[in-house]
Amino acid sequence: MSDSDKPKKPQLIQPRTLKGFRDYLPESMIPRERLIQIAREVYRSFGFSPIDTPTLEYLEILTGKGSDETDRQLYKFQDHGKRDVGMRFDLTVPLARFVAQHINELGTPFKRYHIAPVWRGENTQRGRYREFMQCDFDTIGTLSVAADIETGLVINALLSAIGFERFTIHINNRQVLNGLLEKQGLSEQATPVLRSLDKLAKTGEDKVVAEMIATAGTTEEQARSVLTMATLEGTDQEILTQLKPLVRGSELGEAGVERLEQILAGLQSGGVPSERIKLDVSIARGLDYYTGAIFETFLDDLPNIGSVCSGGRYDNLAELYTKRQLPGIGASLGLDRLLAAMEELNMITKVKTPADVLVTYFDKGSLGKYLEIAASLRTAGIKVELYPDTKKLGQQLKYADARGFDYAIIAGEDELSRDALQIKDLKTGQSTEHLIANAATELAAIIKKADSH
């Protein structure tokens, strides 16, 4: 066979990921799945039901629903049927389409949670990627302040369940902001004014004023009046007292202040510690669809990482899809940002396995016995991995240590002849002998005791 007839080796493709996207190794996925499970449990505890929607939507469903920025960041293309489609940039806009389409089956109020990836072609930064997971919960079909209050209660329960004690839920109401703009004759410029205001913490007052003048056409006096309200300081009650004269005469603004009072009182009645609640008139939330209460949650020990759980009330979002009024309110846990914060705060234990125990295997003729031991431990609710090869014990224990197992089961020919095994604590190095018949119960008790500490 000549060289020309020999099959050519395929050219190797360099393995790489797109900018803004990433792979998740086990040590990243394990804490990620833990947070998702906690979110599910908290949402379910408040009566929220799971749903899912497609990754792709008709482009007209997605465009013009968030902001000019989200429209620019949208991943959009034509599919094989030459239809204009886009990848969802959040889970709220698909929800509006979903409830408009299925509301007769769902009934109201409808409470849902949705945990799924979304895509935005934005500049990457710490804890922020172009593909990221959102963990949303929403209540649809009620204007009641009870739903507003419950949103704050869920945020508090969620951060607490994850393990945070020091965090602050910042609360505002778009009605208050819109009421002030109404008094200033800026109702028509509300969207660019509020987008500028939302950058206050990042850019400072002078740049916000300059942007309001440039993008919204305000006078400097008008811009400064908006900032006067946004920078009010004091206790929540003191800020409420200062707000009332600023919006007096605007029915919308006065209703917003009253609503804030009810929300703040309700959160305290619901058991949220007062130090975790902050009335913050500067937050506006950049998305255009918010109409009422808005929430942003900051970690006291890492405030610069940004809000880790945000949301608000959107009473008109579904109006493009149905004539039926379907007001909604909800929030979203920023999973990737929160994980980045937890890593920075050393709240994540680095492990490469979800299992607690490694069953070692070095007596080749006793594979069936090792399988029985592993099965009995799993029956007792213990997560177990059986090492697949009869390597030296030292190599197997090195494997266990590298992956973060807590315990190893060691049973050689001598132990098995006595129907016994060794349980080795890989953190302390101590070993104890147990009868195989009792091992599952006794190891479960050991693990439970260790977890309680």
C-alpha positions in Angstrom: 0.0 0.0 0.0 1.4 3.3 -1.0 1.6 6.3 1.4 -1.2 8.0 -0.6 -3.5 5.0 -0.1 -3.1 5.0 3.7 -6.0 6.4 5.6 -5.1 9.9 6.9 -5.3 10.5 10.6 -7.9 13.1 11.4 -6.5 16.5 12.4 -6.9 17.1 16.1 -9.3 19.8 17.1 -8.1 22.0 19.9 -10.5 21.5 22.9 -11.6 24.9 24.1 -14.7 26.8 25.3 -16.3 29.9 23.9 -15.5 33.2 25.7 -18.1 33.8 28.4 -18.9 30.1 28.7 -17.4 27.4 30.9 -17.3 23.8 31.8 -18.2 22.6 35.3 -15.9 20.1 36.9 -17.3 18.0 39.8 -15.8 20.2 42.5 -17.8 23.1 40.9 -21.0 21.2 40.2 -21.4 19.6 43.6 -21.9 23.0 45.5 -23.9 24.2 42.5 -26.3 21.3 42.7 -26.5 21.8 46.5 -27.6 25.4 46.1 -30.2 24.4 43.4 -31.6 21.8 45.8 -31.8 24.3 48.6 -33.6 26.7 46.4 -36.1 24.0 45.3 -36.8 23.1 48.9 -37.3 26.7 50.0 -39.6 27.5 47.0 -41.7 24.4 47.6 -42.0 25.2 51.3 -43.9 28.4 50.3 -46.1 26.5 47.8 -44.4 27.3 44.5 -44.7 24.7 41.8 -42.0 23.8 39.2 -42.4 24.6 35.5 -40.1 24.6 32.4 -40.2 26.4 29.1 -38.2 26.0 25.8 -34.7 27.5 25.4 -35.8 29.1 22.1 -38.7 31.5 21.7 -40.0 33.4 18.7 -37.9 36.5 18.5 -41.0 38.8 18.9 -41.7 37.2 22.3 -38.3 38.3 23.7 -37.5 41.7 22.0 -38.5 44.9 23.6 -39.4 43.2 26.9 -36.3 43.9 29.0 -34.3 46.9 27.9 -32.3 48.1 24.9 -29.3 46.5 26.5 -30.9 43.1 26.8 -32.1 43.4 23.2 -28.5 44.0 22.1 -27.3 41.1 24.2 -29.9 38.7 22.8 -28.6 35.5 21.0 -30.8 35.5 17.9 -30.8 33.7 14.6 -33.0 32.0 12.0 -33.7 28.3 12.5 -34.0 25.7 9.7 -37.6 26.8 9.1 -36.4 30.4 8.5 -38.2 31.5 11.6 -36.6 34.4 13.6 -35.9 32.9 17.1 -33.9 33.9 20.2 -32.5 32.3 23.2 -34.2 33.4 26.5 -32.2 36.2 28.3 -34.2 35.6 31.5 -37.0 33.4 32.8 -39.6 36.2 33.4 -40.4 37.1 29.8 -41.0 33.4 28.9 -43.1 33.2 32.0 -45.4 36.0 30.7 -45.9 34.1 27.5 -46.4 30.8 29.4 -49.1 32.1 31.7 -50.9 33.9 28.9 -51.0 30.7 27.0 -51.9 28.3 29.8 -53.7 30.5 32.4 -57.1 28.7 31.9 -55.5 25.5 33.0 -53.4 27.0 35.7 -55.9 29.3 37.5 -54.9 32.2 39.7 -53.1 33.0 41.8 -50.4 30.8 40.2 -47.1 30.3 42.0 -44.2 28.9 40.1 -40.5 28.4 40.3 -38.2 27.8 37.4 -34.5 26.8 37.6 -32.8 26.9 34.2 -30.0 28.4 32.1 -30.3 31.7 30.3 -28.0 33.5 27.8 -26.8 37.1 27.3 -24.0 38.2 25.1 -22.6 40.7 27.6 -19.1 41.5 28.7 -17.9 39.0 31.2 -16.9 39.9 34.8 -16.3 38.3 38.2 -19.1 35.8 38.8 -20.9 36.7 35.6 -20.9 34.7 32.3 -22.8 34.7 29.0 -24.5 31.4 30.0 -25.8 31.3 33.6 -28.4 29.7 35.7 -31.4 31.5 37.1 -33.5 30.3 40.0 -36.7 32.2 39.8 -39.9 32.2 41.8 -43.0 34.2 40.9 -46.6 34.7 41.9 -49.0 35.5 39.0 -52.6 36.8 39.1 -52.8 38.9 42.3 -52.2 42.6 43.2 -52.2 41.8 46.9 -49.5 43.3 49.1 -49.3 39.8 50.7 -47.5 38.6 47.5 -45.0 41.5 47.7 -44.3 40.6 51.4 -43.9 36.9 50.6 -41.3 37.7 48.0 -39.2 39.3 50.7 -39.9 36.4 53.1 -38.7 33.9 50.4 -35.5 35.8 49.8 -34.8 35.8 53.5 -35.5 32.1 53.9 -33.4 31.3 50.8 -30.2 33.1 51.9 -30.6 31.8 55.5 -31.0 28.2 54.3 -27.9 28.5 52.1 -26.0 29.5 55.3 -25.8 33.3 55.3 -26.5 35.3 58.4 -25.2 38.8 57.3 -27.2 40.1 54.3 -29.5 43.0 53.6 -32.6 43.1 51.5 -32.9 46.5 49.9 -36.5 47.4 49.0 -38.0 50.2 47.0 -41.1 50.8 44.9 -41.2 52.0 41.3 -44.5 53.9 42.1 -42.5 56.2 44.4 -39.9 56.9 41.7 -42.6 57.4 39.0 -44.6 59.6 41.4 -41.6 61.9 41.8 -41.0 62.0 38.1 -44.6 62.8 37.5 -44.3 65.8 39.8 -41.2 66.9 38.0 -42.8 66.6 34.6 -40.6 63.7 33.6 -43.1 60.9 33.2 -42.3 60.6 29.5 -38.6 60.2 30.3 -39.1 57.7 33.1 -37.3 54.8 31.4 -33.9 56.6 30.7 -34.1 58.5 34.0 -34.5 55.2 36.0 -31.8 53.4 34.0 -29.4 56.3 34.9 -30.5 56.2 38.5 -29.8 52.4 38.7 -26.1 53.2 38.1 -25.8 55.5 41.1 -23.9 53.0 43.3 -21.4 52.2 40.5 -20.8 55.7 38.9 -21.6 58.3 41.6 -24.0 61.3 41.6 -22.3 63.6 39.1 -22.1 61.0 36.3 -25.7 60.0 36.9 -26.8 63.6 36.6 -24.8 64.0 33.4 -26.3 60.8 32.0 -29.9 62.0 32.8 -29.3 65.3 31.1 -27.7 63.5 28.0 -30.1 60.6 27.6 -33.4 61.8 29.2 -33.1 65.5 28.4 -33.7 66.6 32.0 -32.4 69.8 33.4 -29.7 69.7 36.0 -32.3 70.8 38.6 -34.7 68.0 37.7 -31.9 65.4 37.8 -30.7 66.7 41.2 -34.3 66.6 42.6 -34.4 62.9 41.6 -31.1 62.3 43.3 -32.3 64.2 46.4 -34.9 61.5 46.9 -32.7 58.6 45.9 -30.0 59.6 48.5 -32.3 60.0 51.5 -30.7 58.5 54.6 -31.8 57.4 58.1 -33.9 54.5 59.5 -36.6 53.0 57.3 -39.2 55.0 59.2 -37.2 58.3 58.9 -36.9 57.8 55.1 -40.6 57.1 54.8 -41.3 60.3 56.7 -39.0 62.3 54.3 -40.6 60.6 51.2 -44.1 61.7 51.9 -43.8 65.4 51.2 -41.6 64.7 48.1 -44.4 62.7 46.4 -47.4 64.6 48.0 -49.9 65.5 45.2 -49.0 62.4 43.1 -51.6 59.7 43.6 -49.1 57.2 42.2 -46.3 58.3 44.5 -48.5 58.4 47.6 -49.8 54.8 46.9 -46.1 53.7 46.5 -45.1 55.1 49.9 -48.2 53.4 51.5 -47.3 50.1 49.9 -43.7 50.3 51.2 -45.0 50.9 54.7 -47.2 47.7 54.4 -44.3 45.6 53.0 -41.8 46.7 55.7 -44.4 46.0 58.4 -45.3 42.6 56.8 -41.6 41.5 56.6 -41.2 42.1 60.3 -44.4 40.3 61.1 -43.1 37.4 59.0 -40.0 37.1 61.1 -37.3 38.9 59.0 -34.9 40.6 61.5 -35.0 44.4 61.1 -31.3 44.6 60.4 -31.8 42.6 57.2 -34.3 45.1 55.8 -33.3 48.4 54.2 -35.5 50.9 52.5 -33.3 52.1 49.6 -34.9 54.7 47.3 -31.9 54.6 45.0 -32.6 51.2 43.5 -34.6 51.2 40.3 -33.8 47.9 38.6 -32.7 48.3 35.0 -35.4 46.3 33.3 -38.3 48.3 32.0 -41.1 45.9 33.0 -41.1 46.6 36.8 -44.1 48.6 38.1 -44.1 48.3 41.9 -42.0 46.8 44.7 -38.4 46.0 43.8 -35.8 44.0 45.7 -32.1 43.7 45.7 -30.1 41.6 48.2 -26.5 42.3 49.2 -24.1 40.3 51.3 -22.8 42.4 54.2 -19.3 40.8 54.0 -19.0 41.2 50.1 -21.3 44.1 49.0 -19.2 44.9 46.0 -20.0 41.6 44.3 -23.5 43.1 43.6 -27.0 41.8 44.3 -27.3 38.1 44.7 -31.1 37.9 44.7 -33.2 40.5 42.9 -36.7 41.0 41.5 -39.9 43.0 41.8 -43.5 43.5 40.7 -44.4 43.6 37.0 -48.1 44.2 36.5 -48.2 44.7 32.7 -45.7 42.2 31.3 -48.3 39.8 30.0 -50.5 42.5 28.3 -48.7 41.9 25.0 -49.9 38.3 24.9 -53.4 38.5 26.4 -56.2 41.0 27.2 -56.6 39.4 30.7 -54.8 41.2 33.5 -52.1 39.0 34.9 -50.1 41.0 37.4 -47.0 39.3 38.8 -44.2 39.6 41.3 -41.1 37.5 41.9 -37.3 37.3 42.2 -34.3 35.4 41.0 -31.4 34.0 42.9 -28.1 34.8 41.1 -26.6 31.3 41.4 -23.2 31.9 39.8 -22.6 35.2 41.5 -23.6 33.7 44.8 -21.2 30.7 44.3 -18.4 33.1 43.5 -19.1 35.0 46.7 -19.2 31.8 48.7 -15.9 30.7 47.3 -14.4 34.1 48.2 -15.8 33.7 51.8 -14.5 30.2 52.1 -18.0 28.8 52.5 -17.4 25.9 50.0 -15.7 22.7 50.9 -13.6 21.5 48.0 -14.6 17.9 47.1 -14.7 16.0 43.9 -17.2 13.4 44.8 -20.8 13.5 46.3 -20.2 10.2 48.1 -19.3 10.0 51.8 -17.6 6.6 51.7 -15.1 4.7 49.5 -15.3 1.0 49.8 -11.8 -0.2 49.0 -11.2 -3.4 47.0 -8.0 -5.4 47.3 -9.1 -9.1 47.7 -9.9 -10.0 44.1 -11.8 -13.2 45.0 -14.2 -11.3 47.3 -15.8 -8.8 44.8 -19.3 -10.1 45.6 -18.7 -9.4 49.3 -17.6 -5.8 48.6 -20.7 -5.3 46.4 -22.9 -6.5 49.3 -21.2 -4.1 51.8 -21.7 -1.2 49.4 -25.3 -2.1 48.8 -26.1 -2.4 52.5 -24.6 1.1 53.1 -26.6 2.6 50.3 -29.8 1.0 51.8 -29.0 2.9 55.0 -28.9 6.2 53.1 -25.1 6.5 52.8 -23.6 7.6 49.5 -21.0 5.1 48.5 -18.4 4.5 45.8 -16.8 1.1 45.3 -13.2 1.3 43.9 -13.2 -0.7 40.7 -9.6 -2.1 40.7 -7.6 -4.3 43.1 -4.7 -1.8 43.6 -2.6 -1.4 46.7 -4.5 0.0 49.7 -2.2 3.0 49.8 -3.1 3.9 46.2 -6.8 3.6 46.9 -6.6 5.7 50.1 -4.6 8.4 48.1 -7.5 8.4 45.6 -10.0 8.8 48.4 -8.1 11.7 49.9 -7.7 13.5 46.6 -11.5 13.4 46.0 -12.6 14.4 49.5 -14.2 11.2 50.9 -14.8 11.4 54.6 -14.5 7.6 55.3 -13.1 4.5 53.8 -14.2 0.9 54.3 -11.3 -1.5 54.5 -11.9 -5.3 54.5 -9.1 -7.7 53.6 -9.0 -11.5 53.7 -8.5 -11.4 57.5 -11.5 -9.1 58.3 -13.8 -10.9 55.8 -13.0 -14.3 57.4 -14.4 -12.8 60.6 -17.4 -11.1 58.9 -15.8 -7.8 59.9 -14.5 -4.6 58.3 -12.6 -1.4 59.3 -14.1 2.1 59.1 -11.3 4.6 58.6 -12.0 8.3 59.3 -9.9 9.9 56.6 -9.8 13.3 58.4 -8.4 11.9 61.7 -6.8 8.7 60.3 -8.4 6.6 63.1 -9.9 3.2 62.3 -12.5 1.2 64.1 -13.6 -2.4 63.5 -17.2 -3.4 63.1 -19.2 -6.5 62.2 -20.4 -6.3 58.6 -24.0 -6.9 59.8 -23.9 -3.8 62.0 -21.6 -1.6 59.9 -24.4 0.3 58.0 -26.2 1.3 61.2 -23.1 2.2 63.0 -21.5 4.2 60.1 -24.8 6.1 59.6 -24.7 7.1 63.3 -21.0 8.2 63.0 -21.8 10.4 59.9 -24.9 11.9 61.6 -22.8 12.8 64.7 -20.1 14.3 62.5 -22.6 16.4 60.6 -24.1 17.7 63.8 -20.8 19.2 64.7 
